[in-house]
Amino acid sequence: MEDRRHVKQASRIVFSVFIAIGLLFIVYFIPLPLYVFKPGTAEVLAPMVQVKQAAGADRGEFMLTTVELSDVNLVSYVLSFVRPYQELRLKKELLQNNETREEYSQRQEIVMLTSQADAIQAAYNKLGVPYHIQKDGVVVQQVYPEFPASETLHAGDYILEIDGQAIQTYEELRAAVGNKQAGDTVKIVYKRGGVTRTKDIALAVLPEQEDVAENAKRVGLGIVPAEVHSVKAESPDHQIEIKAGEIGGPSAGLMFALEIYNRLSAEDITKGYKIAGTGEIDPDGKVGVIGGIKHKVVAADRAGAEIFFAPEDYKSPTGGTIPNYSDAKARAEEMATSMKIVPVATLDDALKYLAALTPKP
């Protein structure tokens, strides 16, 4: 009888332990379909932007700002409601066409490369630096898992050739498979990292698209490609190289353009200030709105920035508004920071503001 009681007690203890382990696993290791956004970092741009012959030394500094993105479990979900400056968003709002987190990161890296090229163009155009555009090829952003190509190609691979034809543009890629049938194979030469590889890959019918007639069944590799290009100055002395590490996305364009302009102009336009900011930029110098600006204001303030450039709120023709400057200003007031929030619609707006600043002693 006593032995039976001990067995029951031991069974209850073992059962309780397994329940506790299961609960811990659920609480800490089961991800929710959410991401948490919070302030990232403010990174000084000078070490990232390289030029053979800089015009002069700078007393101040330009900084890009980032948002930190992380997965959510039950613990971080609860803590997000009590920790300041955290925001929950559904994963499906960020991940397009069922892409993986790796593919999302690759898409952000490609967008960053495009943003850097646009920033270089904007600065060159403002300074009158002669340049030309160089096509750097087609890179894979995403591979649909149900296609044969998913067994070979990964996000980040560069497509170099298809059946012996060099591929430099999206149109060349599309033309190389345009006359093929589902089930046909093509010989793909691709580069991953520094290694070039060759593989025969079968084609399949692509998903239907809204802009394609119902009866037009196109075949292809089942990838989402993106063209990559770079900007080459006619003079090697003016050639800009940007090495931003793992930072992705388009939102550093304005700050890259300001740093490049400062490197190539005789005057130090920072005038001794620590200047952060954000905003997409196009080759003509127009600044576009971005996401997560409230978090970037916090990151800039923590890094000691004195000035923060924010894109003007975008007002669509239909009457809708995408807030940027107003959100940044509201967050700055909430934090009671002395950092000045400056609205900009163009690179010229930022340069004019800096030109009017009194240099720091």
Order of alpha helices (4+ residues) and beta strands (2+ residues): alpha-beta-beta-beta-alpha-beta-alpha-beta-beta-beta-alpha-beta-beta-beta-beta-beta-beta-alpha-beta-beta-beta-alpha-beta-beta-beta-alpha-beta-alpha
